[in-house]
Amino acid sequence: DTAVSQTPKYLVTQMGNDKSIKCEQNLGHDTMYWYKQDSKKFLKIMFSYNNKELIINETVPNRFSPKSPDKAHLNLHINSLELGDSAVYFCASSHTTPIGETQYFGPGTRLLVL
Amino acid sequence: TQLLEQSPQFLSIQEGENLTVYCNSSSVFSSLQWYRQEPGEGPVLLVTVVTGGEVKKLKRLTFQFGDARKDSSLHITAAQPGDTGLYLCAGAPNAGGTSYGKLTFGQGTILTVHP
């Protein structure tokens, strides 16, 4: 009965490699997000998709490319990984409520670039 | 750019003590949310406040939204070790229509409650 799931949970890789993180939600939400949480626990939005359309694209290197094959999935591909990409990446989804959007987060993917 | 200043950054207290976490901004938000994140997991929503001056209670947790909708506080009464975690405030921009979830997060408060 997992709501938002991410794979893998841990990812250790070398600089220069290309890697992907997958996210799926079974909540029937229309909007999905990718966040990056740095070592100081600061959480910052990277991308947002609504009904498979890119809505938010913050200042993120173009080495990061999100892909949403359908409303339930949002994957993140990272090319030419750098040391500074090491962080925890969270996927989230939301529905719109009259009092604002409640976001449901996945468990996170811990990326370590060596 | 809307910024949320959260304080304190770290809080280490004994079981039974009270504490308050603050979230301040110079910007107005349409709503403000509080999340709690435990180690190894994603943030989980605790509450959303929408109306200026609103106060919401969740057991021992009391959340308040400032009258001008620029700041918020989280007060925990008689803290317990189970309250240990990272507390994050997040504001939704004061724009018409849906913001598509463009939340601005505070830096977080790491709370440790010792038995």
Boltz contact constraints between the chains, C-beta under 6 A:
constraints:
  - contact:
      token1: [A, 31]
      token2: [B, 100]
      max_distance: 6.0
  - contact:
      token1: [A, 31]
      token2: [B, 101]
      max_distance: 6.0
  - contact:
      token1: [A, 41]
      token2: [B, 86]
      max_distance: 6.0
  - contact:
      token1: [A, 41]
      token2: [B, 108]
      max_distance: 6.0
  - contact:
      token1: [A, 42]
      token2: [B, 107]
      max_distance: 6.0
  - contact:
      token1: [A, 43]
      token2: [B, 105]
      max_distance: 6.0
  - contact:
      token1: [A, 48]
      token2: [B, 100]
      max_distance: 6.0
  - contact:
      token1: [A, 48]
      token2: [B, 101]
      max_distance: 6.0
  - contact:
      token1: [A, 50]
      token2: [B, 100]
      max_distance: 6.0
  - contact:
      token1: [A, 55]
      token2: [B, 100]
      max_distance: 6.0
  - contact:
      token1: [A, 56]
      token2: [B, 102]
      max_distance: 6.0
  - contact:
      token1: [A, 90]
      token2: [B, 42]
      max_distance: 6.0
  - contact:
      token1: [A, 94]
      token2: [B, 101]
      max_distance: 6.0
  - contact:
      token1: [A, 96]
      token2: [B, 98]
      max_distance: 6.0
  - contact:
      token1: [A, 99]
      token2: [B, 48]
      max_distance: 6.0
  - contact:
      token1: [A, 99]
      token2: [B, 50]
      max_distance: 6.0
  - contact:
      token1: [A, 100]
      token2: [B, 31]
      max_distance: 6.0
  - contact:
      token1: [A, 100]
      token2: [B, 48]
      max_distance: 6.0
  - contact:
      token1: [A, 100]
      token2: [B, 92]
      max_distance: 6.0
  - contact:
      token1: [A, 101]
      token2: [B, 101]
      max_distance: 6.0
  - contact:
      token1: [A, 102]
      token2: [B, 45]
      max_distance: 6.0
  - contact:
      token1: [A, 103]
      token2: [B, 101]
      max_distance: 6.0
  - contact:
      token1: [A, 105]
      token2: [B, 42]
      max_distance: 6.0
  - contact:
      token1: [A, 105]
      token2: [B, 43]
      max_distance: 6.0
  - contact:
      token1: [A, 106]
      token2: [B, 42]
      max_distance: 6.0
  - contact:
      token1: [A, 107]
      token2: [B, 41]
      max_distance: 6.0
  - contact:
      token1: [A, 107]
      token2: [B, 42]
      max_distance: 6.0
  - contact:
      token1: [A, 108]
      token2: [B, 42]
      max_distance: 6.0
